[in-house]
């Protein structure tokens, strides 16, 4: 089958690889109909992780079941399904407690597993024609038959739940104001989720015009950090108080503002949020931070140690929540909101392309050119 294979920094290729097979009675094989390129894939693509050449990328996957293992009880051939990016067993302590992003079974020695991602276990990615799904009864979310809502449902694999998770970490409540740093797909989903949860005003900070335009289209207030200190811009619109809550949807590859917009400052979003959110507010941090970054701008950051304004955070009595999304906590209710017409997250999708165009899509998405905000590949 064809699959997107990592070759080295800034290079992927569509190659022939072995078809997946049933290896455990509770496996299924899914014929992939949609698979998305995620911003976190770019960390590997750019050589900013320990990923070795040969990884099959792709943790945002959906399709129809082509083969069913003999131990599967709730699924059948032909079922349309979407899978959380988290690979989880369903029965370990963390899974039972709802922390499926930190499964203790699927990646021995490390809390959590995922498809097609460095250090997240042996699970092949789904930017391919077929995907093996383990613990399938637990990991597959059934969808209505047909092709309706394809662009919406694929976002249930990661970015819609992750954006919602950012709001959950910040405990966004109706009537509150929220600042979201980053207007990439997850940031837009966080802003959208804040509005779905009843936020009265949502600011979205970025510098890419197409992204800020999408934020404005959903009713958020765009803030371009290339035009001035975003904290000052937001304080000027909140009577100097700042917002009630804040979400970091950027992570460790954050860029500085001002005249040097390409200089990386890994802690700049965290420190900006500390300044932006009012005293006793709360921060949600779904943006990715890693314990090792070979491309970091300084030695401390290379070891995952960032200079964060903890003193100011303490002084303001701020609370924070961190960590990757436990997708299964949210994907059923978000699926049902899509089905009922209450949510349409596909507004973030900019391009739908055949799998063969993955190398070009990665290049353009990485460079933020030609309006590339969210790309869906169709094998």
C-alpha positions as CSV (number, residue, x, y, z in Angstrom):
1,X,0.0,0.0,0.0
2,X,1.0,3.7,-0.3
3,X,2.0,5.6,2.8
4,X,3.6,8.9,3.8
5,X,7.1,8.0,5.1
6,X,9.5,10.4,6.9
7,X,12.9,10.5,5.2
8,X,14.6,13.2,7.2
9,X,14.3,16.9,8.1
10,X,11.9,18.6,5.7
11,X,11.4,15.5,3.5
12,X,8.6,13.0,3.3
13,X,7.8,10.6,0.5
14,X,4.8,8.5,-0.6
15,X,6.2,5.0,-0.8
16,X,5.0,1.4,-1.0
17,X,5.0,-0.2,2.4
18,X,3.6,-3.5,3.8
19,X,-0.1,-3.7,4.3
20,X,-1.1,-3.9,8.0
21,X,-2.5,-7.3,9.2
22,X,-4.6,-8.5,12.1
23,X,-2.1,-9.2,15.0
24,X,-4.5,-9.5,17.9
25,X,-8.1,-10.7,18.1
26,X,-9.3,-7.2,19.0
27,X,-7.7,-5.6,16.0
28,X,-9.4,-4.2,13.0
29,X,-8.0,-3.0,9.7
30,X,-9.4,0.3,8.5
31,X,-9.5,1.4,4.9
32,X,-8.5,5.1,5.3
33,X,-10.8,7.6,3.6
34,X,-9.5,10.8,5.2
35,X,-6.3,11.5,7.1
36,X,-5.1,15.0,8.2
37,X,-1.7,16.6,8.5
38,X,-1.4,18.0,12.0
39,X,0.7,20.9,13.2
40,X,2.5,18.5,15.6
41,X,3.5,16.4,12.5
42,X,5.6,19.4,11.6
43,X,7.7,19.1,14.7
44,X,8.9,15.7,13.3
45,X,9.0,17.0,9.7
46,X,11.3,19.8,10.7
47,X,13.7,17.5,12.6
48,X,12.7,19.0,15.9
49,X,12.2,15.6,17.6
50,X,14.1,12.4,17.9
51,X,12.1,10.8,15.0
52,X,14.2,8.5,12.8
53,X,13.7,8.1,9.1
54,X,11.1,5.4,8.2
55,X,8.2,6.5,10.4
56,X,4.8,6.3,8.7
57,X,3.1,9.6,9.7
58,X,-0.5,10.2,10.5
59,X,-2.4,10.3,13.8
60,X,-5.7,11.9,12.5
61,X,-7.5,9.1,10.8
62,X,-10.9,7.9,9.7
63,X,-12.3,5.4,7.3
64,X,-14.3,2.2,6.9
65,X,-13.5,-1.2,8.5
66,X,-12.1,-3.6,6.0
67,X,-11.2,-6.5,8.2
68,X,-12.3,-7.5,11.8
69,X,-10.4,-9.6,14.3
70,X,-12.1,-12.6,15.9
71,X,-12.3,-10.9,19.3
72,X,-14.1,-7.7,18.1
73,X,-17.6,-7.6,19.4
74,X,-19.1,-4.1,18.6
75,X,-17.8,-3.5,15.1
76,X,-18.3,-5.1,11.7
77,X,-16.8,-4.9,8.2
78,X,-18.1,-1.7,6.5
79,X,-18.6,0.4,9.6
80,X,-17.5,4.0,9.3
81,X,-15.2,5.0,12.1
82,X,-12.9,7.7,13.4
83,X,-10.0,7.0,15.8
84,X,-8.6,9.2,18.5
85,X,-5.0,10.0,18.0
86,X,-4.4,8.3,21.4
87,X,-4.0,4.6,21.2
88,X,-5.4,3.3,24.4
89,X,-6.2,-0.1,26.0
90,X,-9.4,0.9,27.9
91,X,-8.6,-1.1,31.0
92,X,-5.4,0.3,32.7
93,X,-5.7,2.6,35.7
94,X,-5.4,5.8,33.6
95,X,-7.9,4.6,30.9
96,X,-10.4,3.6,33.5
97,X,-10.1,7.1,35.0
98,X,-10.6,8.7,31.6
99,X,-7.0,9.6,30.9
100,X,-6.7,7.7,27.6
101,X,-3.9,10.0,26.5
102,X,-1.8,8.5,29.2
103,X,-2.5,4.7,28.7
104,X,-0.1,2.5,30.6
105,X,-0.4,-0.5,28.3
106,X,0.2,0.5,24.7
107,X,3.7,2.0,25.0
108,X,5.6,0.2,27.8
109,X,7.7,2.5,29.9
110,X,5.9,5.7,28.7
111,X,2.5,7.0,29.6
112,X,0.6,7.3,26.3
113,X,0.6,6.0,22.8
114,X,-0.3,7.4,19.4
115,X,-0.3,6.5,15.7
116,X,2.7,7.5,13.7
117,X,4.5,9.6,16.2
118,X,8.0,9.5,17.7
119,X,8.3,7.9,21.2
120,X,4.5,7.1,21.2
121,X,4.8,3.4,20.6
122,X,5.1,1.0,17.7
123,X,1.8,2.1,16.0
124,X,2.0,2.8,12.3
125,X,0.5,6.1,11.1
126,X,-2.6,6.4,9.0
127,X,-1.4,8.7,6.2
128,X,-1.7,5.5,4.2
129,X,-4.3,3.4,2.5
130,X,-4.9,1.1,5.4
131,X,-4.4,1.3,9.2
132,X,-4.3,-1.3,11.9
133,X,-6.3,-0.2,15.0
134,X,-5.7,-2.1,18.2
135,X,-8.2,-2.5,21.0
136,X,-10.7,-1.6,18.3
137,X,-13.8,-1.9,20.4
138,X,-12.5,0.8,22.6
139,X,-10.6,3.0,20.1
140,X,-13.1,3.2,17.2
141,X,-15.9,5.8,17.3
142,X,-18.7,4.8,15.0
143,X,-20.1,7.3,12.6
144,X,-23.2,7.5,10.5
145,X,-23.0,5.6,7.2
146,X,-22.3,7.5,4.0
147,X,-20.0,10.4,3.3
148,X,-21.8,13.3,5.0
149,X,-19.7,15.4,7.4
150,X,-16.5,13.8,6.3
151,X,-14.5,17.0,6.7
152,X,-16.0,17.5,10.2
153,X,-15.7,14.0,11.4
154,X,-12.0,13.7,10.6
155,X,-11.3,16.6,13.0
156,X,-12.7,14.4,15.8
157,X,-9.4,12.4,15.7
158,X,-7.4,15.3,17.3
159,X,-7.9,19.0,16.7
160,X,-11.5,19.5,17.6
161,X,-11.3,17.6,20.9
162,X,-7.8,19.1,21.6
163,X,-9.1,22.6,21.2
164,X,-12.1,21.8,23.4
165,X,-9.6,20.2,25.9
166,X,-7.7,23.5,26.0
167,X,-11.0,25.2,27.2
168,X,-11.6,22.4,29.6
169,X,-8.1,22.7,31.1
170,X,-8.8,26.5,31.5
171,X,-12.4,25.7,32.8
172,X,-13.9,28.2,30.4
173,X,-17.5,29.0,31.6
174,X,-20.4,30.9,30.0
175,X,-20.0,34.7,30.0
176,X,-16.2,34.7,30.4
177,X,-13.5,36.3,28.2
178,X,-10.8,34.1,26.8
179,X,-7.5,34.7,25.0
180,X,-6.2,32.0,22.7
181,X,-2.6,32.2,21.6
182,X,-2.1,30.6,18.1
183,X,-4.6,30.6,15.3
184,X,-3.5,27.3,13.8
185,X,-6.0,24.5,13.6
186,X,-5.9,23.8,17.3
187,X,-6.1,27.4,18.2
188,X,-9.0,28.0,16.0
189,X,-10.7,25.0,17.5
190,X,-10.0,26.3,21.0
191,X,-11.6,29.7,20.1
192,X,-14.5,27.9,18.5
193,X,-14.9,25.7,21.5
194,X,-14.8,28.7,23.8
195,X,-17.7,30.3,21.8
196,X,-19.6,27.0,21.9
197,X,-19.2,27.0,25.7
198,X,-20.7,30.5,25.9
199,X,-17.7,32.8,26.2
200,X,-18.7,36.4,25.8
201,X,-15.5,37.5,24.0
202,X,-12.6,35.5,22.6
203,X,-9.3,37.0,21.5
204,X,-7.1,35.1,19.1
205,X,-3.4,36.0,18.8
206,X,-1.3,35.2,15.6
207,X,0.4,36.9,12.8
208,X,-0.7,34.9,9.7
209,X,-3.4,36.9,7.9
210,X,-5.4,33.9,6.7
211,X,-5.6,32.4,10.1
212,X,-6.6,35.7,11.8
213,X,-9.3,36.1,9.1
214,X,-10.7,32.7,10.0
215,X,-10.8,33.6,13.7
216,X,-12.7,36.8,12.8
217,X,-15.2,34.8,10.7
218,X,-16.3,32.7,13.7
219,X,-16.8,35.7,15.9
220,X,-13.4,36.0,17.6
221,X,-11.3,39.2,17.9
222,X,-8.1,38.9,15.9
223,X,-4.9,40.2,17.5
224,X,-1.8,40.4,15.2
225,X,1.3,40.2,17.4
226,X,3.5,41.5,14.5
227,X,1.7,44.9,15.0
228,X,2.6,45.3,18.7
229,X,2.6,43.6,22.1
230,X,-0.5,41.4,22.1
231,X,-0.8,41.7,25.9
232,X,-1.1,45.5,25.6
233,X,-3.6,45.1,22.7
234,X,-5.8,42.9,24.8
235,X,-5.5,44.9,27.9
236,X,-6.6,48.0,25.9
237,X,-9.8,46.1,25.0
238,X,-10.5,44.8,28.5
239,X,-10.2,48.0,30.6
240,X,-6.7,46.9,31.6
241,X,-7.9,43.8,33.4
242,X,-7.0,41.1,30.9
243,X,-9.2,38.1,30.1
244,X,-10.7,35.6,32.5
245,X,-9.0,32.6,30.9
246,X,-6.2,31.8,28.4
247,X,-5.2,29.0,26.2
248,X,-1.8,28.2,24.8
249,X,-2.3,26.5,21.4
250,X,1.2,27.2,20.2
251,X,3.7,25.2,22.2
252,X,7.5,25.2,22.3
253,X,8.2,26.5,18.7
254,X,6.7,29.9,19.5
255,X,8.1,32.9,17.7
256,X,8.8,36.4,19.1
257,X,7.0,39.4,17.9
258,X,8.1,42.9,17.0
259,X,10.6,43.3,14.2
260,X,12.2,39.9,14.6
261,X,9.2,37.7,14.1
262,X,11.2,34.6,13.1
263,X,13.2,34.4,16.3
264,X,12.1,31.5,18.5
265,X,11.4,32.0,22.2
266,X,10.0,28.7,23.5
267,X,8.5,30.3,26.6
268,X,7.1,33.5,25.1
269,X,3.5,32.3,24.9
270,X,3.5,31.0,28.5
271,X,4.9,34.3,29.7
272,X,2.5,36.3,27.6
273,X,-0.5,34.3,29.0
274,X,0.7,35.0,32.5
275,X,0.6,38.7,31.6
276,X,-2.6,38.5,29.7
277,X,-4.9,36.6,32.1
278,X,-6.4,38.6,35.0
279,X,-5.4,37.8,38.6
280,X,-7.0,34.5,39.8
281,X,-7.7,33.4,36.2
282,X,-6.8,30.1,34.7
283,X,-4.6,28.9,31.9
284,X,-5.1,25.8,29.6
285,X,-2.0,24.5,27.9
286,X,-2.7,21.9,25.2
287,X,0.2,23.3,23.1
288,X,3.0,20.8,22.8
289,X,6.1,21.0,25.0
290,X,8.8,18.3,24.9
291,X,11.5,17.2,27.2
292,X,14.1,17.2,24.4
293,X,14.3,19.6,21.5
294,X,17.5,19.3,19.4
295,X,16.7,22.5,17.4
296,X,16.0,24.8,20.4
297,X,17.7,28.2,20.4
298,X,19.5,27.7,23.7
299,X,20.9,24.8,25.8
300,X,18.3,24.9,28.5
301,X,15.4,24.8,26.0
302,X,17.1,21.8,24.3
303,X,16.5,19.9,27.5
304,X,12.9,21.1,27.8
305,X,13.7,23.6,30.6
306,X,12.1,27.0,29.9
307,X,12.4,30.3,31.7
308,X,8.8,30.9,32.8
309,X,7.6,33.8,35.0
310,X,6.6,31.6,37.9
311,X,6.9,34.5,40.3
312,X,4.3,36.5,38.5
313,X,2.1,33.5,38.0
314,X,2.2,32.9,41.8
315,X,1.7,36.6,42.5
316,X,-1.5,36.7,40.4
317,X,-2.8,33.5,41.9
318,X,-3.1,31.9,38.4
319,X,-4.0,28.3,38.0
320,X,-3.1,26.1,35.1
321,X,-3.9,22.8,33.4
322,X,-1.6,21.0,31.0
323,X,-1.2,17.9,28.9
324,X,-2.3,16.3,25.7
325,X,-5.9,15.6,25.0
326,X,-7.8,12.5,26.2
327,X,-9.8,12.4,23.0
328,X,-12.4,9.9,24.2
329,X,-13.6,12.3,26.9
330,X,-15.0,14.5,24.2
331,X,-15.3,12.8,20.8
332,X,-18.8,11.3,21.3
333,X,-20.5,14.5,22.4
334,X,-18.6,16.5,19.7
335,X,-19.6,14.0,17.1
336,X,-23.3,14.3,18.2
337,X,-23.0,18.1,18.0
338,X,-21.8,17.8,14.4
339,X,-24.7,15.4,13.6
340,X,-27.2,17.7,15.1
341,X,-25.9,20.8,13.3
342,X,-24.6,22.5,16.5
343,X,-21.0,22.4,15.4
344,X,-19.2,22.5,12.1
345,X,-15.4,22.5,12.7
346,X,-14.5,22.0,9.1
347,X,-14.3,25.8,8.6
348,X,-10.6,25.3,9.4
349,X,-10.0,23.0,6.4
350,X,-8.2,24.8,3.6
351,X,-7.2,21.9,1.3
352,X,-8.3,18.4,0.4
353,X,-5.7,16.6,-1.6
354,X,-4.9,13.0,-2.8
355,X,-2.3,11.2,-0.7
356,X,0.3,11.4,-3.5
357,X,0.5,15.2,-3.0
358,X,1.5,14.8,0.7
359,X,5.2,16.0,0.1
360,X,4.0,19.3,-1.5
361,X,1.3,19.7,1.2
362,X,3.8,19.3,4.0
363,X,6.1,21.9,2.4
364,X,3.4,24.4,2.0
365,X,1.8,23.9,5.4
366,X,5.2,24.2,7.1
367,X,5.8,27.5,5.3
368,X,2.3,28.8,6.0
369,X,1.9,29.7,2.3
370,X,-1.0,29.7,-0.2
371,X,-3.6,29.7,2.6
372,X,-2.6,26.3,4.0
373,X,-4.2,26.1,7.4
374,X,-5.5,22.5,7.6
375,X,-4.9,19.8,5.0
376,X,-6.9,16.6,4.6
377,X,-5.4,13.8,2.5
378,X,-7.5,11.2,0.7
379,X,-5.8,7.9,0.0
